[in-house]
């Protein structure tokens, strides 16, 4: 696989490789793989948050079918 980077991102990648892996063989691939994993995890979290928010907007059906669960708050604290 061939990946083209502009100078700024290539310098950044090489700096990360040096910091994390001291320039070892295969280190560029490891840093790229870590980056892909991070992007995938972020995407997964965003999708989960979106589902959670949609669920909150939709609400929960308690099966009351329009009836009240109680007539007054005092009933709850008997």
Secondary structure, DSSP 8 states (H G I E B T S, - for coil): ------HHHHHHHHHHHHHHHTT-TTHHHHHHHHHHHHHHHHHHHHHHHHHHHHHHHH----S-TT--S-SSHHHHT-
